[in-house]
Each structure stands twice: as C-alpha cells, then as structure tokens.
Amino acid sequence: MQDYWLTGKDRNIDIKINGKKDEPMKASLFFRNYQNMRGYERLALRMAKGSVLDIGAAAGCHSLILQKRKMDVTAIEKSPLASIVASQRGVKRVLNDDIFNLKGIEYNTILLLMNGLGLGGSEAGTLKLLKHVKRLLAPKGVIIGDSTDILYNTMDATSAFTIGGKYYGEVEFQLKYDGVEAEPFNWIYIDPSLLAELADKAGLTCSILHRDADFHYLAKLTKV
C-alpha cells in the first residue's frame, strides 16, 4: 500500500490459503473510489449514520468517502504503514491499534468491510469479536459487515460442514510482497447461519441486507 501510494505503480500481493497459492491481490484494490466499489459496499456506506468506526480501514477508502459526506469517522488499522498511508491520504482520525484495545467509546455505526466479519479468525474468535464490538456500539447503533460462504468452493453441498473436525470456513492466510513472506494468520469465512448463531450468543440480532451470486453477503447486527 505504501509503495503504491508513493510511486503509483501497482504490484501484486501474493496469497496462499491453507498453504496453496491463490489469486494475487493488487495493491490498488485498497485505493478504489466509490464508483469502483461493489454494490454491497455502496449499500453499507449509504447506511452509515452518526459517528462511524471503520475497523480494518487499510488505506482508508471507506473512511474517506464518509468523511467527504461530513460524517464523524474514526479509522482503526493495525498495520503501522497502512495507518500512515490513510493519514497521508486525508483520513483525519486514524488509530494505529488492535480493535481489542479500543474501549470506553461508543459509535452509531461500526463497519467491518472487505470480508471484515472474518477478523476473529475462528468461531470462538468471532464470538469474542462480536461481544467486544457490541460494547463499542451506541444505543440503536448498527454493525455492518460482510463475509462469504465458501462452502460451495470447498466441497459438495451435501458434504459435512466440517473438514477434519474444523469449520470449513476457517482458513490460514499467508501474504508475500516484494520477496518478503509474512507470518501466517487465521481468518474465517463465516456463513450467515453461523453468524446469526454467534450474534445471538453475543446478544445481537442479525439480518442479511444483500446477497451476491458468489455467496458473498452483507449483514446488519444490532443490540437485542
């Protein structure tokens, strides 16, 4: 992201999922404007009201759009370099921190976009994430996030919902850029039913706002 911001030259971020090479990601993806966003992203941004927390903001593409609409936006991003880029691009309030360190502040809208509902990394991690984010949610506030049900990419629809005793949506990512391979990290592609179940355990209600043909969906969560 920093190289793209400084040079304008687009390069690949190589991706492995569960040790297998996947389609690379372009750095420019994190700099797209409103016109280049998918329908679910536009819907999520239209629904944002009041004070907004953009979790995993990366280079700040969502935060910048909301900021231009005169909204009170806080971007939180764990990567130091991505946080610098977001600030240099004009995001006024950027927190370079882990979401679990954020406490004592309430927001009307909390965004978990770009498959952001997978941030917890596992079923247990997702429940922990939802409970924590709920504590950051103002009365009548909303959490808006997206994920993908990858069942049909991993097995027949008639197969069991676990692989080797593990939920099929739990994967291990590893990224490589400019010859440097990062440490692997866990992610979860959570299906709508499991999301609703975990939301209920966290004291949240879950409704699906949008579904794409590729089993990607946008969800809204509110306090019970």
N, C-alpha and C positions, 0 to 999 in steps of 0.2 A: 504493500500500500504506500509506504513512504517513497520507494523508488518511483512508482507510477506518478505520485504527486509531484515529485521533484523533477522528473525527466519527461513525463508524458508518454513514455514508452511502455506498452502493455506486454507483460510477460506471464508465463504460466506458473501457477502454484500446483505442483504435482501432489496427487492424493492417493493414499492407499486406504482401503476399507477392509478391515479384518485381514490385513496382510496382502490383499490383492489390489493391483493397480486399477484405479478408476479414472473417469474422465477428468482432465486437469481443469482448474478454475482460473479464469482471467482476473487479474488484479482490478481491471476496470469495472468489474461487477459491483465493487463496493463504492463506486462513484457515479452510479446511474442517477438520472434525473427522474422526475415524476412521469414524464412521457414514456420512459423506458421501463417502468415498473409493471409488474404483473397486476391483474385485476384485484387479487386479494390484498395486495399491499396498498393499492389506492383506497380500497374499502376501509382497511384498518386506519389509514391516515384520516379519512373523512370522519371516522367515528371518534377520533381523539378529541377530548374536551378538557378544559381546565388545565391544571398542572399535569405535565406528562413526564414519565420516566422511561427512557429508551434504553433497555437492557441489551448489552452486547452491541453497542452502537457502531462499532468498527470505525469507518471513516466519516460517519455522521450523515449519510444520505437521507435517512428518515428525519433525523433531528433538524436538519437544515430546512427541509420543506415545511415542517411545523413551525419553526422559528420565523420563517417568512410570512406565515399566517398570523404572526403576532402572538403565538402561544408561548406559555412559560414551560420551557423544555430543559430537562436535565438528561445528559447522555452519560451513561456509565459504561466503561470499557476497561477490561483487564489488561490489555496489551498497552505498554507504555508508548510504543511508536505509533500505534493506531490512534491513541488518545491525542498525541501531538498533532497528527495529521488532521483529526477532527477539529481541534482548536485552530489550526492554521487555516482551515477551510472556512472558519467563521462560526462554529458552534460556540456559543457564549459560555455555557456551563458544562464542562466535561469533568467527570470524576474518573480518575485512573485507579480503579479499585475492583475488588471482588464484590459481587452483589450481596453476598452473605455478610459483608462488613457494614453494609448500609442499614442504619437503624434510626428510629425516632423521627422519621419524616413520612408524611402521607401524601399520596398523589391521586389525582382523579382518574388518570389513565396510565396504565403500565403496559408497555409494548414489549413483546418477545417475538420479534420477526426474524425472517430468514431461517425457518425451522427452529426458532428460538425456544420452543417448548421442549426441545431435546437437551437443553443446557444441563439438566440434572444428571444425565448420563446413564441412569438406570431407573427402575421402578421406585426403589427406596429414595434415590436422589431426587426424583421428580416430586415425590410427596414432600420431601424436605424443602424443595424449592417453592412449591405452592404454598406451604404453610408460612414460609418466610415472606414471600411476596404479598400474601394476604395481610400481613402485619404492616405493610407499607401502603395499603390501599385505603383511601379515604372512604367515608360512608357514601354509599351509592356509586362508588367508583367501579371501574371495569379493568380487567386484564384482557388484553387482546394478543393472541399469539397463533402461530401456525406450526404445522408438522405434516408429515407424510406417512401414510400407512403403507409400509413396504412389503406387506405380506405377499402380494402378487408378483413381486420381484425376487422373492426368496424361495418360494415353494408353491405347490398347488394349493388352491383354495381349500381343498379337502384335507390337507395335512394338519398336523397338530400345531398349536400356536406357540410351541417352544422348540428350540433347537438345542439338543444336549442339555436340557433342563433349564436353559436360559431363554428369556423372552426374545422372540425373533427380531424385535426392533432395536435391541441393544447391540451396538457396533463399536469397534475401535477404529479411530481415525489416526492417520499419521500424515503430516504435511511435509513437503520438501520444496525449498526455493533456493535458487542460486547455489546449489550444491550443499546446502545445509539442511539436514533432516531433523525435524523437531521431535520431541518426546511424544509418544502416542497418548491419546486421550480418549475417554469414553463419551459416547453420545447415544441418545435414544430417539428413534423414530417411533413415536407413540401413536397407536391407533385411537380413534375417537372414543371407543367404548372404554378402554383402559384409562384414558384421560378423564372421562366422566367419573369413573370409579374412584380414581385418586383425588379428583377435585372434591368429591363428596366426603372423602375421609379428611380432607383439609378444611371442610366447612365452606365449600364453594359450590355454586351451581355452574353447569357447563352447557352451553348451547353452540351449535355449529352454524356459522354465518355463511360459509361458502365452501363448495367442493369443486375441485378441478377434475378433469378426466384422468389425470395421472395419480389419483388417490391422495392428492395434496388437499389440505383443508385449513380453514381459518376458524378459530374458536373464540368465544367470549366467555369469561369467567367472572362471576360476581359473588359477593358475600351472601350467604344464606340468610 
